[in-house]
Amino acid sequence: MHNQSDLIYHYDGSFDGLLCCVFESYEKKEIPLAILQPDAAKPQLFSSRLIPTDSQKAGRVLASIPTKLGPEALSFVRHAFLTCLDQKELYILLFLRLGYCHGPSVMNMLTNKVVNTLCKAVKHLNRESHLLKGFLRFSISNNALVGEITPKNFVLPLLVQHFCERFPEERFLIHDKTHGMGLIYQPYKSAVLPIDALEIPEADEEEQTFRELWRLFYDTIAIEGRYNPRCRMSHMPMRYWKNMTEFGSPQKNILPKLAAPAGKALSAPEQKNLIHQGSGQTLGQESYR
């Protein structure tokens, strides 16, 4: 019999550390009031216990999940650990306890509060990672591609495969400013590492020129009659805009340089007309979906 206790577990914030909390809960036959990471440590009215990370204990719990709950449950728990869900550690512990009792069928118990809450959190994680595959904007800095994101969930592990396969010969950095982490890639080697502070150099003139070209292209293909801000915000939430080039402030005195026919210099109005003529209606129709 396992009783709800007034004890708070503290762990090191790692996935193995959380698995050790699960092991501790079964070993002591207790369910903690909360499971907190080091940065969440605050003065508490309840007693607390620091749970050290033990690779052997974590390995035993890890091996038991696919055996008793199925491989789908292991993937689900790993994804749940990446979410921004409040008290996710306690929910994961309660989910595993439920799974050890009911087996693989726990994945279908959507009316259960614990399972339902975790399912919603994982769905939010997957949606955010999917959106960032399209919303992430890179700039060139020191001969490498650099992009910044501010996600709610820790999505970098879910972005590794997509961007490494998309840019296999490039060197790039994706900086997660929310969690202080970075995805660093050089040809055929990738790593997700902590980044305490990152100062990206100011964009040079060439980079600024390409940014202005992208903004000009974005504005040019838009169809005024199809402008629908509410629809756009439903598909492209405003919290992503601050890291997207097309929503940035244009730089003064930066004029995109377009090739002129027969070596003739183009004026600013002529450049805009040239881009208007080259833009297709099909692209414009997609701009606010």
Backbone as CSV, one residue per row, in Angstrom:
resi,resn,N_x,N_y,N_z,CA_x,CA_y,CA_z,C_x,C_y,C_z
1,MET,0.859,-1.191,0.000,0.000,0.000,0.000,0.896,1.242,0.000
2,HIS,0.608,2.187,-0.897,1.398,3.405,-0.991,0.531,4.585,-0.567
3,ASN,1.048,5.355,0.357,0.286,6.461,0.923,0.818,7.800,0.432
4,GLN,-0.098,8.756,0.292,0.294,10.118,-0.038,1.007,10.729,1.167
5,SER,2.198,11.246,0.933,2.970,11.816,2.026,3.052,13.329,1.884
6,ASP,3.556,13.981,2.910,3.780,15.427,2.887,5.234,15.742,2.579
7,LEU,5.890,14.825,1.915,7.312,14.958,1.606,7.501,15.472,0.180
8,ILE,8.475,16.339,-0.004,8.803,16.872,-1.331,10.138,16.302,-1.777
9,TYR,10.161,15.743,-2.994,11.407,15.227,-3.556,12.122,16.350,-4.308
10,HIS,13.447,16.382,-4.173,14.282,17.270,-4.979,15.241,16.412,-5.791
11,TYR,15.373,16.702,-7.078,16.279,15.930,-7.926,17.059,16.886,-8.815
12,ASP,18.001,16.340,-9.590,18.936,17.192,-10.332,18.391,17.733,-11.648
13,GLY,17.151,17.407,-12.002,16.544,17.924,-13.225,16.744,17.061,-14.447
14,SER,17.478,15.967,-14.319,17.711,15.079,-15.462,16.624,14.005,-15.543
15,PHE,16.533,13.366,-16.712,15.550,12.294,-16.882,15.903,11.111,-15.988
16,ASP,17.194,10.790,-15.902,17.619,9.709,-15.005,17.293,10.053,-13.553
17,GLY,17.453,11.323,-13.209,17.123,11.751,-11.856,15.656,11.550,-11.539
18,LEU,14.791,11.808,-12.520,13.361,11.595,-12.321,13.050,10.116,-12.142
19,LEU,13.718,9.274,-12.931,13.503,7.828,-12.793,13.928,7.346,-11.408
20,CYS,14.957,7.972,-10.850,15.376,7.630,-9.488,14.313,8.040,-8.476
21,CYS,13.594,9.115,-8.759,12.481,9.514,-7.893,11.372,8.465,-7.931
22,VAL,11.135,7.895,-9.107,10.147,6.815,-9.228,10.591,5.610,-8.409
23,PHE,11.867,5.279,-8.524,12.416,4.155,-7.755,12.265,4.414,-6.258
24,GLU,12.586,5.630,-5.826,12.487,5.997,-4.410,11.059,5.883,-3.912
25,SER,10.110,6.301,-4.751,8.701,6.255,-4.370,8.244,4.824,-4.099
26,TYR,8.687,3.896,-4.931,8.315,2.495,-4.731,9.086,1.883,-3.560
27,GLU,10.348,2.246,-3.444,11.155,1.668,-2.374,10.643,2.088,-0.997
28,LYS,10.243,3.348,-0.876,9.755,3.865,0.413,8.249,3.701,0.578
29,LYS,7.589,3.211,-0.475,6.141,3.012,-0.453,5.418,4.303,-0.090
30,GLU,5.742,5.358,-0.853,5.144,6.663,-0.601,4.975,7.413,-1.916
31,ILE,4.040,8.327,-1.938,3.835,9.207,-3.087,4.132,10.620,-2.622
32,PRO,5.157,11.253,-3.162,5.543,12.588,-2.682,4.487,13.634,-3.022
33,LEU,4.533,14.705,-2.289,3.618,15.815,-2.540,3.992,16.552,-3.822
34,ALA,5.287,16.619,-4.105,5.788,17.282,-5.312,7.192,16.775,-5.591
35,ILE,7.621,16.954,-6.854,8.981,16.620,-7.263,9.547,17.867,-7.920
36,LEU,10.575,18.453,-7.331,11.060,19.748,-7.779,12.490,19.672,-8.270
37,GLN,12.789,20.522,-9.254,14.148,20.666,-9.752,14.905,21.658,-8.869
38,PRO,16.236,21.689,-9.001,17.030,22.593,-8.140,16.634,24.055,-8.264
39,ASP,16.333,24.518,-9.499,16.009,25.934,-9.674,14.630,26.290,-9.145
40,ALA,13.845,25.265,-8.782,12.509,25.521,-8.229,12.506,25.445,-6.708
41,ALA,13.690,25.280,-6.125,13.776,25.150,-4.669,13.441,26.473,-3.989
42,LYS,12.422,26.458,-3.139,12.002,27.628,-2.376,11.692,27.184,-0.956
43,PRO,11.647,28.129,-0.020,11.277,27.747,1.346,9.916,27.053,1.366
44,GLN,9.873,25.867,1.956,8.663,25.066,1.966,8.198,24.809,3.393
45,LEU,6.886,24.638,3.544,6.329,24.276,4.840,6.483,22.792,5.109
46,PHE,6.741,22.016,4.062,6.830,20.571,4.200,8.284,20.115,4.158
47,SER,8.534,18.977,4.723,9.887,18.415,4.708,10.246,17.966,3.299
48,SER,11.530,17.897,3.010,11.984,17.548,1.672,13.109,16.525,1.752
49,ARG,13.363,15.881,0.627,14.426,14.893,0.547,15.118,15.027,-0.800
50,LEU,16.416,15.070,-0.779,17.191,15.126,-2.011,17.395,13.709,-2.533
51,ILE,16.968,13.465,-3.753,17.087,12.142,-4.359,18.303,12.143,-5.277
52,PRO,19.378,11.450,-4.906,20.565,11.422,-5.774,20.317,10.595,-7.025
53,THR,21.003,10.936,-8.085,20.865,10.201,-9.341,21.773,8.987,-9.323
54,ASP,21.168,7.824,-9.478,21.886,6.557,-9.487,21.597,5.871,-10.818
55,SER,22.615,5.647,-11.616,22.418,5.083,-12.954,21.814,3.681,-12.916
56,GLN,22.158,2.896,-11.896,21.616,1.545,-11.807,20.118,1.567,-11.504
57,LYS,19.729,2.407,-10.556,18.296,2.515,-10.238,17.523,3.064,-11.430
58,ALA,18.081,4.092,-12.074,17.418,4.672,-13.242,17.297,3.633,-14.351
59,GLY,18.332,2.822,-14.537,18.308,1.785,-15.567,17.238,0.742,-15.305
60,ARG,17.031,0.385,-14.050,16.006,-0.610,-13.716,14.611,-0.079,-14.034
61,VAL,14.368,1.186,-13.682,13.057,1.778,-13.977,12.870,1.922,-15.477
62,LEU,13.919,2.365,-16.172,13.837,2.560,-17.617,13.531,1.246,-18.335
63,ALA,14.171,0.169,-17.915,13.944,-1.131,-18.545,12.536,-1.663,-18.272
64,SER,11.946,-1.278,-17.143,10.624,-1.790,-16.783,9.496,-1.144,-17.584
65,ILE,9.727,0.077,-18.087,8.635,0.797,-18.758,8.203,0.102,-20.048
66,PRO,9.094,-0.160,-21.010,8.625,-0.855,-22.218,8.178,-2.283,-21.940
67,THR,8.717,-2.902,-20.908,8.341,-4.286,-20.591,6.921,-4.372,-20.055
68,LYS,6.560,-3.451,-19.165,5.256,-3.524,-18.507,4.206,-2.603,-19.132
69,LEU,4.664,-1.490,-19.761,3.707,-0.539,-20.321,3.736,-0.505,-21.849
70,GLY,4.804,-1.051,-22.435,4.928,-1.033,-23.885,5.867,0.063,-24.365
71,PRO,6.477,-0.107,-25.544,7.423,0.884,-26.065,6.793,2.248,-26.312
72,GLU,5.503,2.280,-26.642,4.831,3.563,-26.870,4.816,4.398,-25.604
73,ALA,4.669,3.745,-24.469,4.633,4.468,-23.192,5.986,5.089,-22.869
74,LEU,7.076,4.410,-23.230,8.403,4.961,-22.974,8.625,6.225,-23.782
75,SER,8.250,6.194,-25.057,8.360,7.389,-25.894,7.476,8.509,-25.348
76,PHE,6.307,8.144,-24.880,5.368,9.125,-24.324,5.951,9.795,-23.085
77,VAL,6.559,9.021,-22.204,7.145,9.566,-20.982,8.326,10.477,-21.307
78,ARG,9.157,10.072,-22.264,10.294,10.911,-22.665,9.810,12.254,-23.199
79,HIS,8.759,12.235,-23.998,8.217,13.478,-24.536,7.563,14.310,-23.441
80,ALA,6.887,13.658,-22.508,6.239,14.385,-21.416,7.274,15.127,-20.580
81,PHE,8.466,14.560,-20.457,9.522,15.196,-19.672,10.020,16.480,-20.336
82,LEU,9.810,16.623,-21.646,10.263,17.812,-22.373,9.241,18.944,-22.353
83,THR,8.060,18.690,-21.831,6.988,19.679,-21.885,7.173,20.755,-20.821
84,CYS,6.363,21.804,-20.955,6.376,22.900,-19.981,5.276,22.737,-18.943
85,LEU,4.702,21.547,-18.860,3.614,21.287,-17.921,4.068,21.515,-16.484
86,ASP,3.271,22.249,-15.739,3.561,22.474,-14.331,3.406,21.157,-13.569
87,GLN,4.375,20.825,-12.721,4.394,19.583,-11.951,4.416,18.352,-12.859
88,LYS,5.101,18.466,-13.989,5.160,17.335,-14.924,5.789,16.101,-14.286
89,GLU,6.776,16.305,-13.398,7.441,15.165,-12.767,6.457,14.324,-11.949
90,LEU,5.599,15.001,-11.194,4.620,14.273,-10.380,3.605,13.572,-11.272
91,TYR,3.192,14.231,-12.348,2.253,13.598,-13.283,2.882,12.360,-13.925
92,ILE,4.166,12.436,-14.265,4.840,11.281,-14.864,4.916,10.135,-13.866
93,LEU,5.227,10.454,-12.602,5.262,9.428,-11.566,3.901,8.750,-11.422
94,LEU,2.834,9.541,-11.363,1.486,8.979,-11.216,1.089,8.176,-12.450
95,PHE,1.532,8.623,-13.629,1.244,7.885,-14.864,1.924,6.518,-14.843
96,LEU,3.180,6.480,-14.422,3.902,5.205,-14.373,3.273,4.264,-13.355
97,ARG,2.870,4.805,-12.219,2.196,3.966,-11.224,0.908,3.378,-11.800
98,LEU,0.185,4.206,-12.521,-1.048,3.740,-13.141,-0.745,2.673,-14.191
99,GLY,0.326,2.892,-14.957,0.700,1.943,-15.994,1.168,0.613,-15.449
100,TYR,1.873,0.641,-14.325,2.319,-0.615,-13.730,1.140,-1.459,-13.249
101,CYS,0.022,-0.796,-12.967,-1.186,-1.522,-12.530,-2.017,-2.029,-13.707
102,HIS,-2.101,-1.216,-14.778,-3.011,-1.539,-15.883,-2.301,-2.020,-17.144
103,GLY,-0.997,-1.890,-17.211,-0.283,-2.347,-18.390,-0.411,-1.390,-19.563
104,PRO,-0.187,-1.883,-20.792,-0.213,-1.027,-21.988,-1.525,-0.285,-22.211
105,SER,-2.616,-0.785,-21.622,-3.916,-0.137,-21.825,-3.966,1.255,-21.208
106,VAL,-2.964,1.601,-20.402,-2.961,2.924,-19.767,-2.928,4.031,-20.812
107,MET,-2.361,3.746,-21.983,-2.272,4.755,-23.039,-3.650,5.132,-23.585
108,ASN,-4.640,4.289,-23.356,-5.999,4.558,-23.855,-6.932,5.070,-22.770
109,MET,-6.414,5.284,-21.585,-7.260,5.733,-20.469,-7.353,7.260,-20.469
110,LEU,-7.917,7.801,-21.535,-7.934,9.250,-21.718,-8.906,9.971,-20.789
111,THR,-9.803,9.241,-20.155,-10.714,9.886,-19.203,-10.056,10.074,-17.844
112,ASN,-8.916,9.417,-17.644,-8.189,9.595,-16.392,-7.507,10.951,-16.404
113,LYS,-7.580,11.673,-15.306,-7.049,13.041,-15.253,-5.548,13.078,-15.526
114,VAL,-4.800,12.162,-14.965,-3.352,12.148,-15.147,-2.996,11.902,-16.606
115,VAL,-3.594,10.882,-17.193,-3.299,10.530,-18.591,-3.734,11.653,-19.522
116,ASN,-4.916,12.186,-19.277,-5.434,13.248,-20.130,-4.564,14.501,-20.066
117,THR,-4.114,14.857,-18.873,-3.263,16.043,-18.713,-1.939,15.872,-19.447
118,LEU,-1.319,14.706,-19.326,-0.053,14.457,-20.008,-0.235,14.409,-21.522
119,CYS,-1.327,13.845,-21.980,-1.592,13.782,-23.425,-1.709,15.188,-24.018
120,LYS,-2.395,16.075,-23.327,-2.517,17.451,-23.800,-1.166,18.153,-23.820
121,ALA,-0.361,17.897,-22.802,0.958,18.529,-22.737,1.861,18.041,-23.867
122,VAL,1.847,16.737,-24.144,2.671,16.174,-25.220,2.174,16.664,-26.583
123,LYS,0.869,16.792,-26.735,0.316,17.315,-27.980,0.784,18.752,-28.206
124,HIS,0.822,19.556,-27.150,1.309,20.932,-27.246,2.789,20.957,-27.619
125,LEU,3.559,20.061,-27.030,4.981,19.946,-27.359,5.180,19.615,-28.841
126,ASN,4.461,18.618,-29.328,4.618,18.197,-30.721,4.174,19.285,-31.689
127,ARG,3.125,19.997,-31.340,2.657,21.071,-32.219,3.673,22.202,-32.282
128,GLU,4.234,22.551,-31.131,5.207,23.636,-31.107,6.462,23.271,-31.894
129,SER,6.938,22.042,-31.749,8.128,21.627,-32.500,7.838,21.603,-34.000
130,HIS,6.636,21.211,-34.376,6.254,21.205,-35.794,6.224,22.623,-36.363
131,LEU,5.659,23.557,-35.614,5.588,24.943,-36.085,6.982,25.546,-36.227
132,LEU,7.878,25.250,-35.300,9.211,25.837,-35.351,10.040,25.299,-36.511
133,LYS,9.686,24.150,-37.048,10.377,23.652,-38.238,10.122,24.571,-39.431
134,GLY,9.024,25.312,-39.378,8.722,26.249,-40.449,8.975,27.699,-40.083
135,PHE,8.916,28.022,-38.788,9.036,29.411,-38.351,10.462,29.817,-38.003
136,LEU,11.356,28.866,-37.844,12.735,29.204,-37.489,13.413,29.931,-38.641
137,ARG,14.082,31.055,-38.336,14.782,31.842,-39.341,16.271,31.870,-38.996
138,PHE,17.093,31.556,-39.990,18.540,31.559,-39.806,19.145,32.833,-40.387
139,SER,20.233,33.269,-39.777,21.077,34.334,-40.322,22.504,33.805,-40.368
140,ILE,23.316,34.401,-41.231,24.712,33.985,-41.333,25.560,34.837,-40.401
141,SER,26.310,34.162,-39.550,27.214,34.843,-38.621,28.485,34.004,-38.501
142,ASN,29.635,34.621,-38.827,30.920,33.911,-38.765,30.890,32.615,-39.582
143,ASN,30.316,32.718,-40.788,30.269,31.592,-41.726,29.456,30.406,-41.197
144,ALA,28.519,30.675,-40.322,27.642,29.633,-39.811,26.214,30.165,-39.749
145,LEU,25.258,29.258,-39.817,23.853,29.633,-39.698,23.475,29.694,-38.222
146,VAL,22.838,30.783,-37.830,22.459,30.975,-36.431,20.988,31.359,-36.370
147,GLY,20.244,30.673,-35.530,18.832,30.981,-35.340,18.481,31.000,-33.867
148,GLU,17.518,31.828,-33.493,17.083,31.931,-32.109,15.606,31.591,-31.997
149,ILE,15.251,30.874,-30.944,13.864,30.524,-30.677,13.570,30.765,-29.200
150,THR,12.305,31.003,-28.898,11.872,31.177,-27.496,10.646,30.298,-27.247
151,PRO,10.811,28.978,-27.288,9.655,28.083,-27.125,9.245,27.939,-25.671
152,LYS,8.025,27.507,-25.469,7.558,27.215,-24.118,8.088,25.854,-23.667
153,ASN,8.098,24.893,-24.587,8.583,23.556,-24.290,10.043,23.415,-24.718
154,PHE,10.703,22.389,-24.213,12.086,22.118,-24.590,12.066,21.274,-25.867
155,VAL,12.036,21.948,-27.011,11.804,21.278,-28.292,13.083,20.899,-29.030
156,LEU,14.243,21.344,-28.591,15.482,21.100,-29.333,15.704,19.618,-29.664
157,PRO,15.488,18.683,-28.718,15.688,17.275,-29.076,14.791,16.802,-30.219
158,LEU,13.641,17.444,-30.394,12.732,17.060,-31.470,13.085,17.735,-32.793
159,LEU,13.962,18.737,-32.756,14.362,19.445,-33.975,15.659,18.911,-34.565
160,VAL,16.361,18.085,-33.808,17.678,17.623,-34.238,17.619,16.924,-35.594
161,GLN,16.782,15.903,-35.704,16.750,15.108,-36.937,16.348,15.956,-38.144
162,HIS,15.334,16.802,-37.979,14.831,17.588,-39.106,15.904,18.496,-39.694
163,PHE,16.546,19.298,-38.849,17.494,20.281,-39.362,18.840,19.653,-39.733
164,CYS,19.228,18.585,-39.070,20.474,17.918,-39.453,20.332,17.235,-40.809
165,GLU,19.159,16.723,-41.110,18.930,16.120,-42.424,18.707,17.184,-43.490
166,ARG,18.185,18.330,-43.098,17.930,19.390,-44.073,19.209,20.125,-44.456
167,PHE,20.108,20.306,-43.512,21.370,21.005,-43.776,22.561,20.114,-43.407
168,PRO,22.731,18.987,-44.089,23.779,18.035,-43.677,25.199,18.549,-43.848
169,GLU,25.413,19.502,-44.761,26.766,19.990,-45.038,27.034,21.364,-44.417
170,GLU,26.082,21.877,-43.659,26.221,23.205,-43.085,26.683,23.130,-41.623
171,ARG,27.102,24.262,-41.117,27.384,24.439,-39.698,26.325,25.398,-39.152
172,PHE,25.606,24.974,-38.121,24.553,25.854,-37.620,24.388,25.721,-36.110
173,LEU,23.754,26.756,-35.562,23.439,26.818,-34.135,22.002,27.283,-33.984
174,ILE,21.221,26.540,-33.213,19.861,26.947,-32.846,19.863,27.214,-31.349
175,HIS,19.668,28.466,-30.982,19.754,28.877,-29.578,18.353,28.962,-28.977
176,ASP,18.106,28.140,-27.977,16.855,28.177,-27.224,17.049,29.140,-26.057
177,LYS,16.560,30.361,-26.208,16.755,31.393,-25.201,15.930,31.133,-23.945
178,THR,14.836,30.397,-24.086,13.979,30.124,-22.937,14.666,29.208,-21.932
179,HIS,15.314,28.164,-22.431,15.891,27.146,-21.561,17.415,27.248,-21.459
180,GLY,18.001,28.236,-22.149,19.452,28.382,-22.084,20.203,27.206,-22.664
181,MET,19.700,26.668,-23.778,20.309,25.513,-24.423,20.535,25.819,-25.903
182,GLY,21.373,25.030,-26.535,21.646,25.236,-27.948,21.857,23.924,-28.672
183,LEU,21.339,23.843,-29.891,21.611,22.716,-30.787,22.761,23.129,-31.696
184,ILE,23.893,22.480,-31.538,25.093,22.809,-32.300,25.363,21.688,-33.292
185,TYR,25.582,22.070,-34.557,25.796,21.061,-35.594,26.946,21.466,-36.504
186,GLN,27.808,20.505,-36.754,28.776,20.594,-37.833,28.648,19.283,-38.594
187,PRO,29.076,19.237,-39.862,28.766,18.075,-40.704,28.863,16.726,-39.995
188,TYR,27.670,16.120,-39.839,27.496,14.765,-39.323,27.795,14.628,-37.830
189,LYS,27.824,15.737,-37.105,27.965,15.710,-35.660,27.035,16.753,-35.061
190,SER,26.249,16.347,-34.083,25.325,17.284,-33.444,25.339,17.069,-31.937
191,ALA,24.996,18.122,-31.209,24.941,18.046,-29.753,24.010,19.133,-29.234
192,VAL,23.283,18.810,-28.177,22.449,19.784,-27.478,23.162,20.111,-26.172
193,LEU,23.619,21.356,-26.051,24.468,21.745,-24.932,23.908,22.987,-24.241
194,PRO,24.211,23.147,-22.959,23.781,24.368,-22.265,24.564,25.585,-22.743
195,ILE,23.870,26.704,-22.886,24.489,27.964,-23.280,24.049,29.019,-22.272
196,ASP,24.953,29.414,-21.421,24.611,30.389,-20.378,24.331,31.768,-20.971
197,ALA,25.197,32.210,-21.848,25.027,33.531,-22.463,25.575,33.478,-23.882
198,LEU,24.844,34.074,-24.792,25.264,34.084,-26.191,25.039,35.471,-26.761
199,GLU,26.087,36.052,-27.274,26.005,37.353,-27.925,26.269,37.162,-29.415
200,ILE,25.232,37.359,-30.206,25.358,37.204,-31.651,25.807,38.539,-32.243
201,PRO,26.879,38.561,-33.035,27.352,39.823,-33.623,26.281,40.471,-34.493
202,GLU,26.354,41.786,-34.598,25.430,42.512,-35.446,25.578,42.041,-36.897
203,ALA,24.452,41.977,-37.593,24.479,41.527,-38.979,25.247,42.520,-39.846
204,ASP,26.056,41.982,-40.756,26.800,42.860,-41.656,25.885,43.371,-42.773
205,GLU,26.429,44.169,-43.656,25.617,44.806,-44.694,24.991,43.778,-45.627
206,GLU,25.744,42.755,-45.964,25.206,41.731,-46.873,24.036,40.994,-46.242
207,GLU,24.173,40.643,-44.965,23.098,39.951,-44.266,21.864,40.849,-44.155
208,GLN,22.073,42.129,-43.833,20.967,43.071,-43.759,20.267,43.207,-45.107
209,THR,21.031,43.176,-46.167,20.449,43.275,-47.506,19.534,42.097,-47.785
210,PHE,19.978,40.893,-47.447,19.139,39.717,-47.675,17.902,39.729,-46.785
211,ARG,18.026,40.260,-45.588,16.848,40.375,-44.723,15.829,41.326,-45.327
212,GLU,16.317,42.438,-45.862,15.406,43.394,-46.495,14.764,42.790,-47.737
213,LEU,15.509,41.995,-48.478,14.941,41.313,-49.645,13.824,40.366,-49.224
214,TRP,14.035,39.653,-48.142,13.008,38.719,-47.668,11.757,39.474,-47.212
215,ARG,11.943,40.590,-46.491,10.792,41.387,-46.063,10.048,41.952,-47.270
216,LEU,10.800,42.410,-48.259,10.192,42.970,-49.457,9.415,41.893,-50.212
217,PHE,9.983,40.701,-50.307,9.295,39.584,-50.957,8.025,39.226,-50.198
218,TYR,8.119,39.157,-48.862,6.971,38.801,-48.029,5.831,39.799,-48.223
219,ASP,6.159,41.096,-48.231,5.130,42.125,-48.399,4.579,42.133,-49.815
220,THR,5.413,41.795,-50.781,5.002,41.892,-52.186,4.017,40.803,-52.573
221,ILE,4.216,39.579,-52.093,3.351,38.478,-52.510,2.010,38.482,-51.781
222,ALA,1.880,39.317,-50.738,0.622,39.374,-49.998,-0.482,39.965,-50.872
223,ILE,-1.674,39.402,-50.771,-2.839,39.896,-51.496,-3.726,40.659,-50.523
224,GLU,-3.894,41.933,-50.790,-4.607,42.796,-49.848,-6.015,42.297,-49.581
225,GLY,-6.691,41.798,-50.599,-8.060,41.349,-50.423,-8.199,40.100,-49.567
226,ARG,-7.084,39.378,-49.412,-7.123,38.154,-48.601,-6.521,38.371,-47.211
227,TYR,-6.249,39.614,-46.858,-5.615,39.897,-45.567,-6.570,39.536,-44.440
228,ASN,-6.134,38.636,-43.564,-6.980,38.153,-42.465,-6.108,37.974,-41.221
229,PRO,-5.932,39.030,-40.413,-5.035,38.951,-39.252,-5.406,37.848,-38.272
230,ARG,-6.704,37.658,-38.042,-7.121,36.647,-37.068,-6.750,35.248,-37.542
231,CYS,-6.942,34.982,-38.819,-6.580,33.675,-39.370,-5.068,33.471,-39.304
232,ARG,-4.322,34.524,-39.617,-2.867,34.403,-39.575,-2.387,34.100,-38.163
233,MET,-2.961,34.774,-37.162,-2.522,34.545,-35.796,-2.898,33.161,-35.290
234,SER,-3.947,32.561,-35.846,-4.315,31.208,-35.433,-3.329,30.181,-35.969
235,HIS,-2.762,30.450,-37.148,-1.782,29.534,-37.739,-0.344,29.935,-37.393
236,MET,-0.137,31.195,-37.057,1.196,31.703,-36.734,1.069,32.594,-35.502
237,PRO,1.047,31.996,-34.296,0.859,32.778,-33.067,1.876,33.906,-32.941
238,MET,1.445,35.014,-32.352,2.279,36.216,-32.291,3.562,36.012,-31.486
239,ARG,3.574,35.042,-30.576,4.783,34.861,-29.764,5.972,34.397,-30.595
240,TYR,5.731,33.922,-31.816,6.835,33.512,-32.690,7.372,34.674,-33.524
241,TRP,6.625,35.760,-33.617,6.959,36.821,-34.564,8.280,37.510,-34.255
242,LYS,8.613,37.656,-32.972,9.799,38.436,-32.624,11.089,37.816,-33.134
243,ASN,11.059,36.521,-33.469,12.256,35.855,-33.983,12.186,35.603,-35.489
244,MET,11.185,36.177,-36.158,11.007,35.948,-37.588,11.404,37.191,-38.376
245,THR,12.218,36.992,-39.378,12.781,38.099,-40.148,11.710,38.994,-40.749
246,GLU,10.652,38.415,-41.286,9.640,39.201,-41.995,8.879,40.166,-41.104
247,PHE,8.935,39.958,-39.773,8.249,40.854,-38.851,9.215,41.806,-38.162
248,GLY,10.488,41.771,-38.540,11.463,42.656,-37.945,11.373,44.053,-38.518
249,SER,12.011,44.988,-37.845,12.004,46.376,-38.298,13.009,46.555,-39.432
250,PRO,12.608,47.165,-40.533,13.538,47.393,-41.637,14.638,48.363,-41.243
251,GLN,15.824,48.132,-41.778,16.967,49.000,-41.514,16.980,50.158,-42.509
252,LYS,17.247,51.340,-42.011,17.299,52.505,-42.876,18.557,52.459,-43.742
253,ASN,18.417,53.044,-44.918,19.546,53.172,-45.850,20.090,51.829,-46.326
254,ILE,19.287,50.767,-46.163,19.671,49.463,-46.703,18.763,49.175,-47.883
255,LEU,19.293,49.241,-49.080,18.505,49.047,-50.281,18.911,47.739,-50.945
256,PRO,17.981,46.771,-51.060,18.317,45.533,-51.730,18.815,45.793,-53.149
257,LYS,19.866,45.107,-53.520,20.465,45.295,-54.838,19.995,44.204,-55.776
258,LEU,19.238,44.589,-56.799,18.750,43.648,-57.792,19.474,43.873,-59.105
259,ALA,19.620,42.802,-59.844,20.309,42.903,-61.126,19.472,43.705,-62.111
260,ALA,20.087,44.655,-62.771,19.386,45.490,-63.743,19.591,44.928,-65.146
261,PRO,18.574,45.010,-66.008,18.735,44.534,-67.378,19.740,45.382,-68.144
262,ALA,20.610,44.690,-68.878,21.596,45.348,-69.753,22.489,46.317,-68.975
263,GLY,22.736,46.011,-67.698,23.653,46.823,-66.910,23.091,48.154,-66.467
264,LYS,21.815,48.381,-66.642,21.208,49.646,-66.250,20.861,49.629,-64.766
265,ALA,21.193,50.702,-64.056,20.886,50.797,-62.630,19.391,50.974,-62.420
266,LEU,18.843,50.295,-61.426,17.420,50.388,-61.136,17.182,51.318,-59.955
267,SER,16.160,52.124,-60.075,15.749,52.962,-58.957,14.912,52.128,-57.998
268,ALA,14.659,52.675,-56.796,13.870,51.934,-55.801,12.482,51.577,-56.320
269,PRO,11.711,52.518,-56.958,10.396,52.138,-57.487,10.490,51.061,-58.548
270,GLU,11.531,51.110,-59.383,11.690,50.102,-60.430,11.985,48.733,-59.829
271,GLN,12.746,48.710,-58.730,13.021,47.442,-58.077,11.737,46.816,-57.559
272,LYS,10.892,47.624,-56.899,9.637,47.094,-56.372,8.732,46.590,-57.494
273,ASN,8.683,47.340,-58.612,7.882,46.900,-59.745,8.387,45.584,-60.307
274,LEU,9.710,45.408,-60.328,10.286,44.181,-60.841,9.883,42.990,-59.980
275,ILE,9.890,43.195,-58.662,9.496,42.106,-57.762,8.014,41.817,-57.884
276,HIS,7.192,42.879,-58.036,5.754,42.685,-58.218,5.473,41.861,-59.463
277,GLN,6.187,42.137,-60.556,5.970,41.423,-61.798,6.374,39.962,-61.678
278,GLY,7.378,39.685,-60.834,7.857,38.321,-60.710,7.098,37.487,-59.707
279,SER,6.245,38.123,-58.902,5.519,37.365,-57.885,4.271,36.743,-58.485
280,GLY,3.982,35.493,-58.086,2.823,34.787,-58.622,1.657,34.831,-57.679
281,GLN,0.449,34.662,-58.198,-0.741,34.702,-57.367,-0.814,33.495,-56.447
282,THR,-0.261,32.348,-56.878,-0.319,31.150,-56.050,0.403,31.362,-54.736
283,LEU,1.586,32.004,-54.793,2.321,32.287,-53.567,1.537,33.222,-52.675
284,GLY,0.926,34.223,-53.247,0.166,35.192,-52.464,-0.997,34.553,-51.751
285,GLN,-1.637,33.575,-52.375,-2.782,32.929,-51.767,-2.391,32.098,-50.553
286,GLU,-1.100,31.710,-50.482,-0.673,30.900,-49.360,-0.219,31.746,-48.168
287,SER,-0.086,33.051,-48.344,0.616,33.844,-47.353,-0.109,33.961,-46.023
288,TYR,-1.423,33.839,-46.003,-2.132,34.034,-44.743,-2.900,32.791,-44.316
289,ARG,-2.539,31.672,-44.839,-3.229,30.454,-44.405,-2.726,30.002,-43.058
